[in-house]
């Protein structure tokens, strides 16, 4: 606990996440244009596949979250890798739009089971004093996967079709099983209990909120709804940013480079904001993470210069990576880690509704107006609302005598 064994878990979780998130979340933007060109499908039709993915993820997240709490992170991550391998192979062989939608509906089973929910949940079990930095290091896999996978897909597309590229990338899920098997595991319950009892500022496990109790708090709904809106915007960036920036700047190569920098900044953001979550009030860190993307989108609204687009990638990417590290820390500190995966599973359902809606809205707004600036304006407004909602976070976890739970110095700005 908070020692060498836990850091090996962080390393294994990072390595697994780099593979599974990179393939599962960040390859589709590179595939968008080749798919459209070969099949004749429109941007809205392909984006609807992403919407189907998001709706499916929203429906299954509570079930998978409960299974992660019950079975542990490692079995679920191995299961997710196998499902991800199968669905990515199937995606390379779809012959119609309906088949594409069916496979996209199945793909979230592997993605949710093998990415951020089990990773953050197992890290929260191993770390109390240094939870922010440990979560940030593990979540670095999101940014590394997001930076490397699109470039790998681009490289493969130079000599292969998009179908062949998906077929080759599927084997990355099998590679992800090795770090999971070797390093990822839950701590022994008796060791975890004894460690927590020795910490003077840690509450007993009976202070952890259940899912039903969390539903009655303002923190759950503020975090979930705020994250839903931010998820909608970031999924627009994930899926359509290269397309929009190509229209703005007239260069797909430059647009891809901006997107890769954006992914690299997502990685860097976990290292910046994760440690901040250990030393600053979480409410302030949350507001910063969710407000800075609005600043970045404001830059895109102001100019179509390449330099401005790269500045957007730095500002919004750092904050987006910070969100990946800070959100699970906020869940653990607000509700406790005992039922964290179940609570996050339901919160993730709401988040995934935003993911499902975002690319569809972006595609419709662009198709109707023909203007990237209209899409950026919508994103800017929704991000401001999101910032207001996540600012509702507070300490919800209670000790058995009703006193407020505390972990670390001034974790939250209490009212």
N, C-alpha and C positions, 0 to 999 in steps of 0.2 A: 504494500500500500504506500503510495507516494514514493516508491523506491525503484530499484533497478528492474525488478520483474514487470512493474507497470510500464516502464519506458519501452521495454520490448513489445508489450501489447500495443503501445502507441505506434511503434515502427511497423508492426504487422498490419495494423488497421490502416495506416497511411498507404502502405504498398498495395493492399487489396483495393482500397478506395481509388487509387490512381488508375488502376485497370478498369474497374467496374463503372465508376462514374464517367471516366473518359469516353468509354465506348457507349454506355447507356444514355448519357445526357448530352454530350458535346459533339458528336459526329454528324448529327442530322443537319446542322447549318451548312456544312461542306457538301453534303449529299443533295441539298435542296435543288440546286440548279441542274445537276445531271439527271436527277429523277424527273424533273419537269420536262427536260429536253427529250428524254427517251420515251416517256409515257404520254406526253401531251397534257398532263394534268396541270391545272392552274395553281397559283400560289395559295389561293384560298382552299382548294381541294387538298393539297399536301398539308397545309396548316391544320386542316380539320383532322388529319391523322394524329397530329400532336395534341389536338383537343381530345380526341378519343383516348389517347395515352393518359392525359391528365385526369379525365373523368374516371377511367379504370383505376388509376392510382388512388384517387380520392375514395373510391368504394372499398378497396382492399386494404388501405393503410391501417384502419383500426384493428382488423383481424391480424395482420402481420405484426403490428406493434405488440398486441397481446401475446402472440407466439414468441416474440423475442424475449419478453419478460419471463415467459413460462419455460422456454426451452434453452435460452441462452443465445448469445450473439454468434458463436462459432457455427453451430448447426444450421442456423438460419442463413448465415452468409455463404456457407457451402451450398446449401439448397439454391440460394439466389444465383450463384455462379453457374450452376448447371442449367437453371431455367434461362438465364441470360444467354448462355451458349446456344441453347436450342432455338430461342426466339430470334436471335441475330442471324442464325443460319436460315431460318424460315423467311426472314425479311428479305434475304437475298434472292428468294425464289418466288415472290408474289407475282401473280400474273394479271391481277385486276385491282381496281381501286378498293373493292370490297374486301379482297384478301389482305390488302395493305392495312385496312382498318382493323381487321380481325387480329392480325399479328401485333399491331400497335396496342390493341386492348390487352393482349397477353404479356407484353414486354414489361410492364411495371411490376409484375410479380417478382421477376428476377432483380430489377433495379432497386425496389424498396427493400427487399430482403438482404441485399449485399452492400448497401451504400451507407448513407449518413446516419440513419436511425440506429442500426445495430452498432456502428462504429462509435458514435457519441455515447450511447448507452453503456457500452462496456468500458469506455474510458472513464465515465463518471463513477463507475463502481471501483476503479483502481485509484482515483485521485480525489483528494479533498482540499489540501492546502494549495496545490498547483493545478487545479482543474482547468482554469482558463488557458494557460499555456499548453497543457497536455492536449486539450481539445483542439486548440489552434494547430498544433503540430500534426495531429491525426487528420484534421480537416484540410491540411495542406494538400492531401491527396486529391481533393476536388479540383484545386487550382492547377496542380501538376498534370492531372489527367486532362483537364480542359485546355491546357496549353499544348500538350504533346499530341493528343488524339486527333485534333483537326489537322495538324501538320502531317501526321502519319497518314491520315486519310487522303490528304492532297497528294502526297508522294505516291501512294498506291494508285490513285486515280490517273496518274500520268501514263500508266501502262496497263490499267485494268478498268473494266466497267464498274459502275457503282454496285452492281450485284456481286461481282467478284471481290470487290473491296470489302463489302459487308461480310462475305464468306470468310475472308482472311482475318478480319478483325474479331470474328466470333471466338477464335482460339485464345484471345486475350482473357476471356472469362475463365478458361481452364488454367491459364497461368496464374490468375488471381487466387486460385484455390491453395497454392503452395504457402504463401505467407499466412493465410488464414489458418491452415492446419498446423503450422509450426509455432506461431506466436500468439494468436488471438484466443483468449479464454477468460472466463469470469474468475474473480478471486474466490478462494474457498470461503463459504459463508461464515464459518467460525472465526477465521482470521479477520475478515472484514468487520465483523461485529466487535471483536476485541479491539481493533484499531480505532473504530469510531468512538467506543466508550472511553478511550484514553485521551481523546481530543476535548479540551475544556470548553470549546465554543461550538461543539457539534451537538445537535439534538438527537434524541433516540429515534430509532426507525419508526416508532409509532406516531411520530409527528409528521411523517410523509402523508401527503394527500392522495386519496384514491382518485380514479378518473371521475367518479360521480361528484366528489367534493370539489375537484378542480373546475368542473363545469359551473359551479356556483360563484366563481371568482371573476373579478374584473380583469385580472392578469391574463387568464386563459383567453378570454374573448378579445382583449386588446392585442395580445401577441398574435393570436390566430388570424384575426381579421386584417391586422396590419401586415402580417406576413403574407397573407393571401394576395393583397394588392401589390406588394413588392414582388412576390412570385410571378404575378401576371406580367409585370414590366420586365423582369429579368429573363423570363422565358421568351418574350419578344426579342430581347437582345440575343439570347442563345440561338434562336431559330432564324431570325430575320435580319440581324444587324448587318451581316455581310451584304445582303441584298440591298438594304437601305443605303449603306455607305457607298456601295457601288453606284447607285443612282446619284448620290450627292457629289462624289468625287470623280466619277467616270473611270475608275480603275479598280477592277476586282482584286488585283494583287495587293494594292494598298489597303483595301477594305479588309482583306484576309489578315494582313499584318496588324491592323488595328485590333481585329478580333483576337488574334493571338496575344497581343499585349494586354488586352482586357482579361484574358484567361490567366496570364502570368500575374497580373495585379490581384486577381482573385486569390492566387496562391500566397502572394506577399501579404495580403490583407489579413489572413488568418494568423500570421506571425506578428502583425502589428496590434490587432485588436484583441487577440487571445490573451496576451500578457496584460493588456490594459484592464481586462475584465477581472483580473486578480487584485488590482490596486486602485481602481476608480469605482465610484458608484455605478452600478449596472444601468440605472436609468439613463444616465448621461451617455454612457457608451452606446446604448441602444439608439438613442436619438441621433447621435453622430452617425452611426452605421446606416440608418434609414434616411437621413436627410442629405448626406453627401451625394447619393445617386441623383437626387433632384438637381443638385448643383451641376453635376456632369451633363445631364440632359439639357439643362439650360444652355450649356456651352454649345451643344449640337444645334439648338434652335437659333443661336446667334450667327453661325457661320458654317459654310461648307468646306472650309480649308482643311487640308489634311492635318495640320498641326493642331487644330481645335479638336479633331476627332481623336488624335492620340492623347490629348489632355483629358478628354472624356474617358478614355480607356483607363487612364491612371486613377482619376478621382472615383469614378463609379466602380471600377474593378477592386480597388482597395477596400471600399466600403462594403461591396458585395461579399468579398472574402471575409471581412470582419463579421458580417452577419452570420456566415456559416459557423464561425467559432463561438460567437456570443449567444446565439439563440439557444443551443442546447445547455449552455451554462446557466442561462436565465431560467430554463425549465427546471433544472436540477435545484437551483437555489430557491426558486419560488415554491416548488411543489415537492422536492425531494427526489431521490433517484430510485426508490423502491418500485414505483409504478410509472417510471419515466417513459418507457417505451410505449405503454398503453396510452398515456396522456399525449405523447408526441404523435402516436399513430392517428388519433382523432384530430389533433391540430393539423397534422400533415394532410388529412383529407380536405380540410378547408384550404390549406395552402395549395394543394393540387387542383382544386377548383379554379384558383387564380391562374395556375400554370396552364390549365386547359383553356381558359377564356382568353388569356393574353395574346397568343399568336393568332387566334381567330379574329379578335378585335383589331389587332394590328393589320392583318390581311384585309379585312373589310374596310377599315378606314383608308388604307392606301389605295385599294381598288376603287373606292368611291371618289376619293379626292385627287388621286394621282400625286399626292404631296407627302414627302417624308416629314415635313415640318408639322403637318397635322397629327401624325403619329407621335412625334416628339412632344407636342403640346399635351396630348392625352396622357402620355407617360409622366410628364412633369406634374400635372394636377393630381394624379393618383398617388404619386410618391409623397406629396405633401400631406395627403390624407393619411397615408400609411404611417408617416412619422408621428402624427398626432395620436394615432391609436396605440402604437407600441410604447408611447410615453406613459401609458396607464399601468405599466408593470410595477409591481411592489412585492414585498415579502408576504407570501400566503401561508407558507409552512408553519405549523404550530407545534410547540411542545405539548405534552399531555396535560400540563397544568394551564394551558392557554396562553403562555407567554410566546412572544414572537421568536421564531427561529433565527439564528444569526450564524453566518459562516464568513469569517474574515472581518476586516474593519470596514464598516460603512458600505456594505455591498449594495444597498439600495438607498436612494434619496427618499426617505419616508415623508409622507405628507405631515 
